[in-house]
Amino acid sequence: MDSNRTEGNMIIPKEPKLTEEQLKEIKDIVNEYNCKIQPIEGIHRTIYALLGEEREQVMINRILGLDYIDRFDAIDSPYKLMDIHSELTHHQIKVGNSIVGTEPFIIAGQCTIDPNNPNYFLETAHAVKEAGAKAIRGGVWKPRTMPYSYQGDDSAIKILVEAREQTGLPIDTEVMDEHQLEVAMDAKVDILQIGTRNALNYSLLKKIGEKTAGTQTAVLLKRSRAMGPINELIAAAEYIAAGGNPNVMLCPRGTIPQVDGYRNNPDESITPLVKEKTWAPVIVDPSHSVGRAKYVCAASMAAMAYGADGLIIETHVDPKYGIGDDPKQALKPDELKTLINNVNLIWGLTKKK
């Protein structure tokens, strides 16, 4: 076996979920072998990951001897949970009224919410719903290269929540630290976005997994701008799942070196390579990949042709009045509507029935 590979063990009960007494009994067993149990709650059932380096046959036999255990699955993979052959391969991620992967999952909205002009965001939210989007994106906090640029404001979370109340669509925003995570969780944000700068911030990824464990909260994990191997992206997702939340979607968003004329190096073509390794849905970000509104539609359709499960697209009712990236890379609602119609056509051609 490759020295970088480890066996990931999944404990599968006969019933959809262990009782508290049953879980305690198993925890007592594995603690003797310096291991721990992490429940991973799905829509229909809970599985139990065995985490730790010890793989004692006596421990396994003791667990298999329990009358409420169905089986003990071993995965020969560096990813105990995110591997395409793990028990989670049938896991479904439900966001709002959508199950990701059953239809194009389109997230759309402004790069940055302007607290001084909330109506722009609320109008945009209604417009993206009308265009066919399944969720609303809006930046409450924004990472900036320069410390003097607008960094966002906690108060903008109220505007984001108001957009959900008015439209009924789930909401997405980026979090960059534990304070922002707490604010977003208090607001019951539906999708927590991890941006390219934090894609390898393992302590934050672990904390997000732990804080969202047992909830329906989804996590959109972007690919690091400087990230090379696809394995690194999946391994980063493993931190979130190992914390207890398997609702992870992977997001190619362009890398370096930059292609002349584009903001980054478009990487939607990695989608089938990702899907060969993991069951996680792939949601491509063409807005940051190409960085110019006039190229976003072509990049979006390419992503869907490569097999993406959805897109996250910056959209603004009047981009010239936007802040952050919106003036240069946001689509207008009518452009988004046309794009979504085209995306649905491509989906019908490429996705297996």
N, C-alpha and C positions, 0 to 999 in steps of 0.2 A: 504494500500500500504506500502511496505517496506520503512523504513525511508531513506534508501540509494538510493532509486529509484526516478527518476524525469521524468516528461513527456517531451519528445523532440518533438517539433512541426516543421513540414515541410510545407512551403507554395509552392504550385504547380501551376504555371501559365498555361493558356490555350495554349500559344505559347511556343516554345522551350526556349525563354529567354525574360525577361522583358526589356522594353525600359528604358532608363535613367530616363525619367519622371515618369514612373510607379514605378520604384525602389525607387525614392525619395519620392513619395507619401506614400508608405508603410513604409519607414524608419521614416517619420514624424509621422505616427500613432504609431508605436511601441516605439519610443523615449518617447512618453507621458507616457508610462508604464515602463520606465527604462529597456527596452529590446533593442536588436540590431539585425540586419539582416546580415547573412553571406551567400553570394552567393557561391554555390558549383558547379563548372562547370564540366560537364561530356562531353563525346564525342558527344552525340546527343542532350542533353538538360541541362539546368541549373535549379537546385532547390535552395530554399532559406530557410536556417535554421533560426529559431527564437531562439535566445540565451538570456537567462535571467531567473530569478526565478518567475517573475510575470506571472500569467496565467489568465488574466481577460477576462471574456466572452464577455464583451462589445468590447474589442480590437479585439477578434476573429471575432465577428459579423461584425465589421467595415471592416475587411480585406475580409471576405467572400462576403461582399456586393459590392466589386469592380468587374466590369464586365469582367476584364481580368484575374481573379483568378478562377482556376478550383476547387481546394479543399484545405483543411487545415487538414493535417494528424497529429495525436498525437501518439507518440510512448511511451509506458509505459516501459521504459528501462533506465538503467544508462548510456547507450550510445545513444546519440541523432542521431548520424550519422553512427557509425560503426555497429549498431545492425543489425542482419540478417533480421529483419522485417522493417527496415527503407526504405525510398524511394530509397536509394542508393543500395539496394539489386541487382539491375540490372546494376549497374555501371560497366563499362569495363575499364581496365587499358591497354593502348596501349604503348608498348615500342619498338621503332624501327618499324619493320614490324610485330611484334607479339602482339596478344591480349592475355594477361596472363590468363590461365585457359582453353584455347582452344586446347593447345598442351603442352607437357612438356617444361617449360621455364627454360633453363639451362644457368646459369651465370658461366663463368670459366675464370681463369687467375691467375696471380701471387698474392701472399699475399702482397708483397711489390715491388714497382718499384725501381730499382737501377739506379739512374741518371748517374752513372759512366759506366753503361753497358746497354744502352737503347736497343740495338739489341736483347738482351735476351727477353725483354718484347714484342717487335714488332714481333719477331719470334713466341713467345708464342701466341700472338693475332691471327696470321694467322693459327696457328696449332689448336687452339680451335674452330675457325670458320670451319676449315676442318673437325673437329671431330663432328660438329653438334650443337655447343653451339649457343645460341641466343643473348648473350651479353658478354662483356669482363669486368672482374673485375681487378682492379689494385690499390694497396694502395699507394696513394700519401703521406698521413700522417699516422702515426701509433702510437697508444697508447702503451706505454711500462711500464712494472712494475718498471723498474729501470731507473732513469733519465740519465744514461750514455749510454743507448742503442740508436740505430739509431731511430730518431723520424719522419723521412720523410723530404721532401723538396718541397717548392712551385713549383720549377722548373720542378718537375716530372709530373705536370699536362700537360705540353706540350707533353710529351711522350705518355701519356694516350690519348690525343686528336689526336695525329698522328696515333695511333693505330686505332682509329675510322675512320679517313680519309682513311687509307689504306685498311681496311676490310669492311667498311660500317656497322659494328655492333655498337649498342649502348654501352655506357661505364658506369661503376659503380665504385664509390670510397667512402670511409668513410670520413665524416666530424665530427669534434669534437668541433668546436667553430664557432663564427660568422665570423671571418676572413676567415677560411677555407670554410665556406659556401659561402661567397662572391666570393672567387676565383673560386670555383666549378661552381657557377651560371654564372659567367662571361665566363667560358669555355663551358657553356651549357651542363654540365654533365647530362646524361640521368637518372641515378639512384643515388640518394644520400643515402648512407648507414649510419645507426645509429648503432654504435657498442654496445656491451653489457654494457660497462661502462657508456654510456650515455642514456641507455634505459629508465631511469626514470628522465632524466634531462629535467624537464618540460619547463623551460624557453627556452632551445634550441629547443625543439620539437615545441613549439608555434612559435618561430621565423622561423623555417623551413617551417611550414604551411603557415605563412604569406608571406614569401619571394617567395614561389613557387606557391602561389594561382594564378589560371588562366592560369597556364602553363601545359605542358604535362609531366613535371618532375615527376618521380616516387620516392617513398621513401621506402627503405627496412629497416624495424625496427626490430632489433634483440631483442631477449628475454634476459632480464638481467640474468647474471650468477647466481645471488642470488634470482631471482624472483620466488615467490611461485605461487600465484593464477593466473590462466589464465586471470581473469578479469583485473589484473594489466596491462597485455600486451595490451589488447584491449583498456583499458582506456588511455594508453600512446598513442596509435594510434589515439584516439579521439582528443587529443591535436593538432595533425597535421591536421586532417580533419576539426576541428573547426576553424583552422587558414585559411582555404580556399582550402586546397588540399586534395581531397579524394583518390589520387592515392597511397594508402598505402598497402604494402605487409608485412606480418608478418613472422618472421624468428626464429623458434626454433633453438638453436645452442649449446645445452648442458648446464647443470646447475651444481651446487654443491648439495650434496657432491660428490666429484670425485669418479668414479669407478676405482678400482685398475687395471691399464693397459690402461685405456682410459684417455684422457685429461680432460674430464668432465663426467657428467652423461647424456648419450644420451636421448633426449626427443622428438624424432620424433613421438612417440606414442601419443602426445597430439594433433596431427593434427585433428583427427575427433572431439575432444572436442572443439577445437577452431572453427571449421566449424559449429558446432551446435549453436554458439553464434554470429558469424559475417560472413558477405559476403566476407571479405577481403581474397585475395589469400594467401596461405601458401607456402613459399619457405624455405626449410630446408637447414641448413648448416651442413653437415656431417663432413667436414674437421675439424672444431673446436670442434665438438661434441666428436669425438673419438681421434683426434689429431695424428693419425698415418696413413700414406698412405695405409698400408696393410689392414686396417679396413674400409676405406672410401667407397669402392664399396658395401660392405654388408649393411652398414648403409644407403647408398643412396637408395638401392633397398627396404629396409625396409620402408624408408620414403615414397616412391612412393606407396608401398602397403597400407600404412595408409591413402593415399589419398592426398598427397602433390601435389601442382600445379607445383612445380619445385624445383631446387636445386641450391646452389651456392657452387662451388667446386674449391679449389685451384689447379692450374695446372701450370706446368713449363716445358719448353723444356728440361731442364737439372737441376733437382732440387738441385743437390749438389752445384751448383753455385748460387743458390738463396740466398736471405737474408730474415730476418724475419723467418716465420714458414715454408717456402717452403722446406728446406732440409729434414724435417721430415714428412710433411703431404701433400705435393703436389703430385698429380698424373702426370704421363707423358702423352703426347697427345694420344698415342695409347691406353693407359688404359682408358682415358676419352672417346675415340670413342667407345670402347667396352661397357663401362658403359652406354653411351647414347643409344646405340642399345638395351640394356637390359631394360633400363628405358622405352623406347618406347613400348616394349612388355608388360611390366607391366601396362602401361597406357591403352593399348588396352584391358586388362583384367579387370581393376578395374573401369575405368571411364565410366559413362553412356553415351550412344550415344546421 
